[in-house]
Amino acid sequence: MNLARLLLVLIMLFPEISKAQDHALCPGNYRVQEEGTSSKLEKIYYDSSDQRFHFDEIRHYANFRLNALAYSSLHGRFFCLNLGQPLQLISLDPNFILQVEKDLKVPDGLLFVSADIDTRNHHMYVLGYSNTEEGSLLLDIDLSAGHFPTRLLPVSEKIACADLVYDPASGQMIGYDHQNGQLVALDIGEHLVKVNPLVTDPSPLAGGVPSLFFDQSQTLYGIGSTTLESTFELFRFEPESGAIYWVQDLGHEQNQDACFCPPLWFLTNRVAMRQNGRCNLIHFKVKISNNFNQPWETIQLTDTFPEGFIIEALSSEDSFDVIHGGVSFSHYSIEPESGTGMDFTLDVLVRPTTSVKSGSFYDQPRIKTPEGVIYSDDPETLTRNDATRFMLLDQIQVRDTIQIVICDDETFTLRPPAPQGMTITWDSGLRAGSRVISTDGFYLAMAENACSDYAFIYHVMTQDISVDLGLDLELFPFDDFELTPKISGTPGKHYTWYTTDSRLPLCATCHQQQLVARTDAEIGVTVTTDGGCQASDRIFIKVSDSDIFAPNAISPNADGRNDQFYLYSGQDFFVEKFEVYNRWGNLVSSVQKRIPGQLPLWDGTQYGRQLNPGVYVWRARVRKKDGTTDQLSGEIHLIR
């Protein structure tokens, strides 16, 4: 029995141990796979003896269609969705026991099956997409709050990703957009999710990638199909080059979703500026991500810079002890304060000496943990576990124009990316490292010393948007009506609609709605600009009580009761048009002449032939005595 299986057995047998050591609960990768109306949870592992990935079933869940699987390091358990009406948030405890957490309100026209959890802020993000909708939406579930509050965010581009995976290096969600055949990264903002294409594959996976996951070495894998059939294959992705490599065939499988468990520790090393003048300080920000918030006893962070680079300062908001090296050395080894379970960030300022020649250099710190040595990753690249590259130049001149969008009545702080220690002078005469602005226009910031000349021009644009849906409406039952938001100010680009009447077939992302009145309802829309500014409005629909009534069933068995379909009313009216459709939408009966009310309209036949029992849909146009016309419809159960 291998270590992973032994660990799984121990967790199953000793739930107390699993709760005390939640991070050990997730030693690898898992997936859920549908089996008709049920699902199964499988462990994914790689066997070096046959060089293949294998899938071992752990538990079966009857009457649950599970998808959007993700692991929460905060809770030490899996979260997923149960597909159906309503969509449900599900959790699997350390013993993989299923619990329904919450019913989720999402638009019916979008498919929400693609998800992962951001381990930094403990939010679960689920992508909703559809071929019939105009855009895509991201469902944001806050797992850090007890009642799991949710919100819907518009997505800047229409994408169709069958799965998402959280990238701990960049802090982005990554998915394979099978609609456009490319890997994409999602930057999740306050009001708008921006899509950044990563690479385009020349041979897109036509069937999409319903399972996407990293392995423990941060290699990206996907289970997908090159056709629209249910034959799946395992692929390896190289985001840096855009290559997709076939790994192995999996055969016929059902709808599925895989997830990966984030490593216990993750180390990133970000350099403030790639190009640096030799008279400037070079700023590195080293971050230890403690993904499971486990208190550490002893952990060492060590780094050695290239020859000729001297450390000027080491600082952090948290306490740490310098073990050796440090300021005035070219290396350091520190120990963060033990007992904390939070992330640790160290700011390192390095100065090149006169002996260093200009060129490219690399820096890669490492941490020594009880689990082993972990090397840093440059979060600005797609390559995993790579050293951070920076350049040293004799003279550097930067002329950069930066565009900023702010919303009306908001403020924004401009922070020029000049090297630390340089004095920044603004066109207003202000000498400061930052400037707070609230109006549009151009703002110039300059910094200069013996080896550097920086000039940053900020083009600030304000966006002011308002939306109006008009006055509240009073309608008759089954009246057709249209809603088109009136936009003032900055044009809106993304629309998110909601209604209190679940029977209204809203297009959640369309700019216009074509609807039929059924019951009283509230309908609202939020319009978002391309810069992320928003405005909302809502109206109320009041549906008047109809004075024309219809039965919901007929039983044409010649017993004198409910043998035929009628429309009833206390006043005179005429039926101008009457149609009946079967469940496939085929017309089975039609009346195209003016018939006085209270006369039979349908007897359950088509051209004299008795129809099979079932549910049929009827539609009628009636004209009342006062000259008004009503459009009516409903369902009729044919019983024999």
C-alpha positions in Angstrom: 0.0 0.0 0.0 1.5 3.3 -1.0 1.8 6.3 1.3 -1.2 8.2 -0.2 -3.5 5.2 0.3 -2.3 4.5 3.8 -2.9 8.2 4.7 -6.4 8.0 3.3 -7.2 4.9 5.4 -5.9 6.6 8.5 -8.1 9.6 7.8 -11.2 7.4 7.3 -10.5 5.4 10.5 -9.5 8.3 12.7 -11.6 11.4 12.1 -10.1 13.1 15.2 -6.7 13.0 13.7 -7.9 14.3 10.3 -9.6 17.3 12.0 -6.4 18.2 13.9 -4.3 18.0 10.8 -6.5 19.2 8.0 -3.6 19.9 5.6 -2.8 16.2 5.6 -6.4 15.5 4.4 -5.5 16.5 0.9 -2.4 14.7 -0.3 -3.1 14.8 -4.0 -5.7 15.4 -6.6 -9.4 14.3 -6.8 -12.3 14.5 -9.2 -16.1 13.9 -9.2 -17.7 12.1 -12.2 -21.4 11.9 -12.9 -23.1 8.5 -13.2 -26.5 9.3 -14.5 -28.3 11.1 -11.7 -25.6 10.1 -9.2 -21.9 10.9 -8.8 -18.7 9.3 -7.6 -15.6 10.8 -6.0 -12.2 9.5 -7.2 -8.6 10.0 -6.1 -6.2 10.7 -9.0 -2.6 9.4 -8.6 0.3 8.6 -10.8 1.9 5.2 -10.8 5.6 5.3 -11.9 5.6 1.5 -12.5 3.4 1.8 -15.5 3.8 5.6 -16.0 0.1 6.2 -16.0 -2.5 8.2 -14.1 -5.1 6.1 -12.2 -8.5 6.9 -10.7 -9.6 5.1 -7.6 -13.2 5.5 -6.4 -13.6 6.7 -2.9 -17.3 7.2 -2.4 -20.5 7.1 -4.3 -23.3 9.8 -3.9 -26.7 8.7 -5.0 -29.1 11.3 -6.4 -26.5 14.0 -6.5 -25.0 15.4 -9.7 -21.8 16.8 -8.4 -19.5 19.2 -10.3 -17.3 22.3 -9.8 -15.1 20.4 -7.2 -12.6 22.6 -5.2 -10.6 22.1 -2.0 -10.8 24.7 0.8 -7.6 24.9 3.0 -9.6 27.2 5.4 -12.2 24.5 6.2 -10.1 21.4 5.5 -12.8 20.0 3.2 -14.0 20.0 -0.4 -16.7 22.2 -1.8 -18.7 21.5 -5.0 -22.1 22.1 -6.6 -25.1 19.9 -7.0 -26.5 20.6 -10.4 -30.2 21.0 -10.6 -33.0 23.3 -9.5 -32.0 24.9 -7.4 -28.2 24.8 -7.7 -26.8 23.8 -4.3 -23.5 24.5 -2.6 -22.2 21.2 -1.2 -19.3 20.4 1.2 -17.6 17.1 1.8 -16.1 16.7 5.3 -12.8 15.0 6.2 -14.5 11.6 5.9 -16.1 12.7 2.5 -19.6 12.8 4.0 -21.8 15.1 1.9 -23.6 18.1 3.4 -25.9 20.6 1.6 -24.7 24.0 2.7 -26.9 26.4 0.7 -29.3 26.8 -2.2 -27.8 29.2 -4.8 -29.7 31.7 -6.9 -28.2 31.8 -10.3 -29.6 32.6 -13.8 -31.2 29.6 -15.5 -29.7 30.3 -18.9 -26.1 29.8 -17.8 -24.2 26.6 -16.9 -22.3 26.9 -13.7 -19.8 24.0 -13.5 -16.3 25.5 -13.6 -14.8 26.4 -10.2 -11.9 26.6 -7.9 -11.0 28.3 -4.6 -8.6 31.2 -4.2 -6.6 30.2 -1.1 -5.6 33.8 -0.5 -9.1 35.2 0.3 -11.0 31.9 0.6 -13.5 32.7 -2.1 -14.9 30.1 -4.4 -15.3 31.3 -8.0 -17.7 29.6 -10.4 -17.9 30.5 -14.1 -21.3 30.6 -15.8 -21.4 30.4 -19.5 -23.8 29.5 -22.4 -23.9 29.5 -26.2 -27.2 31.4 -26.1 -26.2 34.2 -23.7 -24.5 37.4 -24.8 -21.8 37.2 -22.1 -20.4 35.2 -19.1 -20.8 35.7 -15.4 -18.6 34.7 -12.4 -20.4 33.5 -9.2 -18.4 34.7 -6.2 -19.0 32.6 -3.0 -17.4 34.0 0.1 -16.4 30.8 2.1 -14.9 32.9 4.9 -18.4 34.0 6.1 -20.7 31.7 7.9 -23.7 32.1 5.6 -21.6 32.0 2.4 -22.8 35.2 0.8 -22.7 35.3 -3.1 -22.6 37.9 -5.9 -22.4 37.8 -9.7 -19.6 39.6 -11.5 -19.7 40.3 -15.3 -16.8 38.9 -17.3 -15.0 41.3 -19.8 -15.1 38.7 -22.6 -17.5 35.9 -23.4 -15.6 32.7 -22.6 -16.5 29.0 -22.1 -14.3 27.2 -19.7 -15.5 23.8 -18.5 -13.1 24.0 -15.5 -11.0 26.6 -13.6 -7.8 26.1 -11.6 -6.3 28.5 -9.1 -2.7 29.4 -9.8 -1.0 30.1 -6.4 1.9 31.9 -8.1 0.0 34.6 -9.9 -3.2 34.5 -7.8 -5.3 34.1 -10.9 -7.9 31.6 -12.1 -6.8 29.8 -15.2 -9.1 28.0 -17.6 -9.2 26.5 -21.1 -11.6 28.5 -23.2 -12.9 25.9 -25.7 -15.0 28.5 -27.5 -11.8 30.3 -28.6 -9.3 27.5 -28.2 -6.9 29.2 -25.7 -5.8 29.2 -22.1 -7.0 32.3 -20.3 -6.3 33.9 -16.9 -9.1 35.7 -15.0 -8.2 38.8 -13.0 -11.0 39.3 -10.5 -11.7 42.9 -9.7 -14.2 44.6 -7.5 -16.9 44.9 -10.2 -15.5 43.3 -13.3 -13.6 40.1 -14.2 -11.0 40.8 -16.9 -10.0 38.0 -19.3 -6.3 37.8 -20.3 -5.5 35.3 -23.1 -2.4 33.4 -22.3 -1.7 31.2 -25.3 -3.7 30.0 -28.4 -3.4 26.4 -29.3 -3.3 25.7 -33.1 -5.4 22.5 -32.5 -8.1 23.5 -29.9 -9.7 20.8 -27.9 -13.2 20.8 -29.5 -14.9 19.1 -26.6 -13.3 21.4 -24.0 -11.5 20.5 -20.8 -14.0 19.6 -18.0 -11.1 18.7 -15.6 -8.1 21.0 -15.1 -5.6 20.6 -12.3 -2.0 21.1 -11.1 0.0 18.1 -9.8 2.3 18.5 -6.7 5.2 19.8 -8.9 2.9 22.5 -10.3 2.6 20.9 -13.7 -0.7 21.7 -15.4 -2.9 18.8 -16.6 -6.3 18.6 -18.2 -8.8 15.9 -19.0 -10.4 16.8 -22.3 -11.5 15.7 -25.7 -10.4 16.5 -29.3 -14.0 15.7 -30.4 -17.5 16.4 -29.3 -17.9 12.8 -28.2 -17.5 11.4 -24.7 -14.0 9.9 -25.4 -11.6 11.6 -23.1 -7.8 12.0 -23.0 -5.3 13.3 -20.5 -3.2 16.3 -21.7 -0.2 18.2 -20.2 -0.2 22.0 -20.7 2.9 24.2 -21.0 1.5 27.7 -20.6 4.8 29.4 -21.3 5.1 27.9 -24.8 1.4 27.3 -25.5 2.1 23.6 -26.2 -0.4 20.9 -25.3 0.9 17.3 -25.1 -1.1 14.1 -25.1 -0.4 11.9 -22.1 -2.8 9.0 -22.2 -6.2 7.8 -23.3 -9.0 7.5 -20.7 -11.8 6.1 -22.8 -15.5 6.9 -22.5 -16.3 9.0 -19.4 -19.2 11.1 -18.1 -19.3 14.7 -17.2 -16.6 15.4 -14.6 -14.5 18.0 -12.7 -11.1 17.6 -11.1 -9.3 19.8 -8.5 -5.8 20.0 -7.0 -4.7 20.5 -3.4 -2.5 23.5 -2.9 0.9 22.8 -1.4 1.3 23.5 2.3 3.9 26.1 1.5 4.4 28.3 -1.6 7.2 30.8 -2.1 7.2 33.7 -4.6 9.9 36.3 -5.3 8.7 39.4 -7.1 11.1 42.1 -8.2 9.7 45.7 -8.3 11.4 46.5 -11.6 12.9 44.3 -14.2 15.3 47.0 -15.5 17.4 48.8 -12.9 20.0 51.5 -13.0 23.3 50.7 -11.2 22.9 53.6 -8.8 19.4 52.5 -7.6 18.2 50.1 -4.9 16.7 46.9 -6.3 13.5 46.0 -4.4 12.5 42.3 -3.9 9.3 41.2 -2.2 9.6 37.6 -0.9 6.3 36.0 0.2 5.8 32.7 2.1 2.2 31.6 1.5 1.0 29.3 4.3 -1.9 27.8 2.4 -3.4 25.9 5.3 -2.7 28.4 8.1 -0.7 25.8 10.0 1.4 27.3 12.8 5.1 26.7 12.2 7.7 25.9 14.8 10.9 26.5 12.8 11.2 27.6 9.2 14.2 29.3 7.6 14.1 31.7 4.6 17.5 31.9 2.9 18.8 33.8 -0.2 22.2 34.5 -1.8 22.4 37.2 -4.3 24.9 37.3 -7.2 28.4 38.4 -6.4 28.7 42.2 -6.1 25.1 42.8 -4.8 24.9 44.0 -1.1 21.8 43.9 1.1 20.8 47.4 2.2 17.7 46.5 4.2 15.5 43.7 5.4 12.0 44.5 6.7 8.7 42.9 7.4 5.4 43.7 9.2 6.0 40.5 11.2 8.8 39.7 13.5 11.8 37.6 12.4 15.3 36.7 13.6 18.4 37.0 11.4 20.4 33.7 11.7 23.3 34.8 9.6 24.2 37.3 6.9 21.7 40.2 6.4 22.4 43.9 6.0 25.9 44.6 4.5 26.1 41.0 3.3 25.2 39.5 0.0 23.2 36.7 1.6 20.7 36.3 4.5 19.1 33.5 6.5 16.2 34.4 8.7 13.6 32.7 10.9 10.1 34.2 11.0 8.5 34.3 14.4 7.2 30.8 15.3 3.6 30.1 16.3 1.9 32.1 13.5 -0.2 30.5 10.9 -0.4 33.5 8.6 1.6 34.4 5.4 4.9 36.1 5.8 6.3 38.8 3.5 9.9 40.1 3.5 11.0 43.3 1.7 14.6 43.1 0.6 16.6 46.1 -0.8 19.8 45.3 -2.6 22.4 47.7 -4.0 24.9 46.7 -6.8 28.5 47.6 -6.2 30.8 49.3 -8.7 32.4 45.9 -9.6 29.1 44.6 -11.1 28.9 44.8 -14.9 25.6 45.5 -16.6 23.6 42.5 -17.7 20.9 40.0 -16.7 20.9 38.4 -13.2 18.8 35.8 -11.4 17.8 35.5 -7.8 16.0 32.5 -6.1 15.4 32.3 -2.4 14.4 29.1 -0.7 12.7 28.0 2.5 13.6 25.0 4.6 10.5 23.5 6.2 9.8 20.2 8.0 8.4 19.0 4.6 11.6 19.8 2.8 13.3 22.6 0.8 11.1 24.8 -1.4 12.4 27.1 -4.1 10.8 30.4 -5.1 8.7 31.1 -8.2 8.7 34.3 -10.3 5.0 35.1 -10.2 5.3 37.3 -13.3 6.0 34.3 -15.6 4.0 31.2 -16.5 7.0 28.9 -15.8 6.8 27.2 -12.5 9.6 27.3 -9.8 11.7 29.6 -11.9 14.3 32.1 -10.6 13.4 35.8 -10.7 15.2 37.6 -13.5 16.3 41.2 -13.3 18.6 43.5 -15.3 21.3 46.1 -14.4 21.9 49.0 -16.8 24.5 51.7 -16.7 21.9 54.3 -17.7 18.2 53.9 -17.8 15.5 56.1 -19.2 11.9 55.4 -18.9 9.0 57.3 -20.6 5.7 55.6 -19.8 2.1 56.5 -20.3 -0.3 54.8 -18.0 -4.1 54.8 -18.5 -6.3 54.9 -15.4 -10.1 54.7 -15.2 -11.9 56.0 -12.1 -15.6 56.1 -11.5 -17.5 59.3 -10.8 -17.2 60.5 -7.1 -14.3 58.1 -6.5 -10.6 58.9 -5.7 -7.5 57.0 -6.8 -3.9 57.0 -5.6 -1.2 57.3 -8.2 2.0 55.5 -7.3 4.8 55.8 -9.9 6.8 52.6 -10.2 10.2 54.4 -9.7 13.0 52.7 -7.7 12.7 53.0 -3.9 14.6 55.9 -2.5 14.2 58.2 -5.4 12.4 61.6 -5.0 9.4 61.9 -7.2 8.3 65.4 -8.4 4.8 66.0 -9.8 3.8 68.6 -12.4 2.0 70.5 -9.7 5.2 70.9 -7.7 4.3 68.2 -5.2 7.3 66.1 -4.1 5.9 62.8 -2.8 5.8 59.1 -3.7 2.1 59.2 -4.4 -0.8 61.5 -5.3 -4.5 61.2 -4.7 -6.7 62.3 -7.6 -10.4 62.5 -8.3 -10.7 64.2 -11.7 -9.8 63.2 -15.2 -6.8 64.7 -17.0 -3.1 64.2 -17.5 -0.7 64.0 -14.5 3.1 63.9 -14.9 5.5 62.4 -12.3 9.3 62.6 -12.7 12.3 61.2 -10.9 16.0 61.6 -11.8 19.4 60.7 -10.4 22.9 60.0 -11.7 21.9 56.8 -13.6 18.1 57.1 -14.1 15.6 59.3 -15.7 11.9 58.4 -15.2 8.9 60.2 -16.5 5.4 58.8 -16.0 2.3 60.4 -17.7 -1.0 59.3 -16.2 -4.0 59.6 -18.5 -6.9 59.5 -16.0 -10.4 59.0 -17.4 -13.5 59.3 -15.3 -16.6 57.2 -16.1 -20.0 58.3 -15.0 -22.9 56.0 -15.9 -26.6 55.9 -15.0 -29.3 53.5 -16.0 -33.1 53.9 -16.2 -35.6 51.0 -16.8 -38.6 53.4 -17.0 -41.8 53.5 -14.9 -43.3 50.5 -13.2 -45.7 48.5 -15.5 -49.2 47.2 -15.0 -49.9 44.4 -17.5 -52.5 41.7 -18.2 -51.6 38.1 -17.8 -49.4 36.8 -20.7 -48.9 40.2 -22.2 -45.6 40.5 -24.1 -43.4 43.3 -22.9 -39.9 44.6 -23.6 -37.3 46.1 -21.3 -34.4 48.2 -22.8 -32.3 50.1 -20.2 -31.7 53.7 -21.0 -28.0 54.5 -20.4 -26.7 58.0 -19.7 -23.1 59.0 -19.5 -20.4 56.4 -20.3 -21.8 53.6 -22.5 -22.5 50.3 -20.7 -20.8 47.1 -22.0 -21.9 44.4 -19.6 -25.4 43.6 -18.3 -26.5 41.5 -15.4 -30.2 40.9 -14.8 -32.2 39.4 -12.0 -35.9 38.8 -11.2 -38.0 37.7 -8.3 -40.1 35.5 -10.6 -38.2 32.4 -11.5 -40.6 31.6 -14.4 -39.5 34.7 -16.3 -37.0 33.5 -18.9 -34.5 36.3 -18.5 -31.4 36.4 -20.6 -29.0 37.2 -17.7 -26.4 39.0 -19.8 -28.4 40.5 -22.7 -28.8 44.2 -23.2 -32.5 43.8 -23.9 -35.3 41.6 -22.6 -38.4 40.2 -24.4 -40.7 38.8 -21.8 -44.2 37.6 -21.1 -46.1 38.8 -18.0 -47.2 36.0 -15.6 -47.2 37.2 -12.0 -46.1 40.2 -10.1 -42.3 40.5 -10.2 -39.4 42.8 -9.6 -36.9 43.0 -12.4 -33.5 44.7 -12.0 -30.3 45.2 -14.1 -26.8 46.2 -13.3 -24.8 47.8 -16.1 -21.0 47.8 -16.0 -18.6 49.8 -18.2 -15.4 48.5 -19.7 -13.6 50.2 -16.8 -15.6 48.5 -14.1 -18.0 51.4 -13.2 -21.6 50.3 -12.4 -25.1 51.6 -12.2 -28.3 49.8 -11.4 -32.1 50.2 -11.7 -35.2 48.1 -11.1 -38.9 48.2 -11.9 -42.0 46.4 -10.6 -44.3 44.5 -12.9 -48.0 44.3 -11.7 -50.1 41.7 -13.4 -53.8 42.4 -13.3 -56.2 39.5 -12.4 -57.5 37.9 -15.6 -61.3 37.7 -16.1 -60.9 34.8 -18.5 -60.3 31.4 -17.1 -59.2 28.0 -18.5 -59.2 24.4 -17.2 -55.9 22.7 -16.7 -57.1 19.2 -17.7 -59.6 17.5 -19.9 -60.7 13.8 -20.0 -62.5 13.2 -23.3 -64.2 9.9 -22.3 -67.8 10.9 -23.1 -68.9 11.0 -19.5 -70.2 14.5 -19.8 -67.5 16.0 -17.6 -64.4 17.8 -18.8 -64.7 16.2 -22.2 -63.7 19.4 -24.1 -61.5 22.5 -23.6 -63.3 25.8 -23.0 -62.4 29.4 -22.1 -64.8 30.9 -19.5 -65.6 34.5 -18.6 -68.3 36.5 -16.9 -68.4 38.9 -20.0 -68.8 38.4 -23.7 -65.6 37.8 -25.7 -64.4 36.3 -29.0 -61.6 33.8 -29.6 -59.7 35.1 -32.7 -57.0 32.4 -32.7 -56.5 29.2 -30.7 -53.6 26.7 -31.0 -52.4 23.6 -29.2 -48.8 22.2 -29.3 -47.4 18.9 -28.1 -44.3 18.6 -25.9 -42.0 18.8 -28.9 -43.5 22.1 -30.0 -45.5 20.6 -32.9 -48.8 22.2 -33.7 -51.6 19.6 -33.2 -54.7 21.8 -33.4 -55.5 25.3 -34.7 -58.5 27.5 -34.9 -58.1 30.6 -37.0 -61.6 32.0 -37.1 -63.7 34.2 -34.8 -65.5 32.0 -32.3 -67.8 33.3 -29.5 -66.6 32.6 -26.0 -67.9 29.6 -24.0 -67.8 27.3 -27.1 -65.6 24.2 -27.1 -62.1 24.8 -28.6 -60.4 21.3 -28.4 -61.5 17.7 -27.8 -58.1 16.0 -27.5 -57.8 15.0 -31.2 -55.7 15.9 -34.2 -57.6 15.7 -37.5 -60.2 13.5 -35.7 -57.5 11.1 -34.4 -57.3 10.7 -30.7 -54.0 11.9 -29.2 -51.9 10.2 -26.5 -52.4 11.4 -22.9 -49.8 13.9 -21.7 -49.1 17.6 -21.2 -49.9 20.0 -24.1 -49.5 23.8 -24.4 -52.3 26.1 -25.6 -52.2 29.7 -26.8 -55.1 32.0 -27.6 -55.8 35.5 -28.8 -59.1 36.8 -27.4 -60.9 40.1 -28.0 -63.2 41.5 -25.3 -66.4 43.5 -25.6 -64.5 46.8 -24.9 -62.3 46.1 -27.9 -59.1 45.2 -26.0 -57.1 42.1 -26.9 -55.5 39.6 -24.6 -52.8 37.0 -25.4 -53.3 34.0 -23.2 -51.5 30.6 -22.8 -51.2 27.7 -20.5 -50.8 24.0 -20.1 -53.5 21.4 -20.5 -53.2 17.8 -19.2 -54.9 15.3 -21.6 -56.2 12.4 -19.5 -57.7 9.2 -20.9 
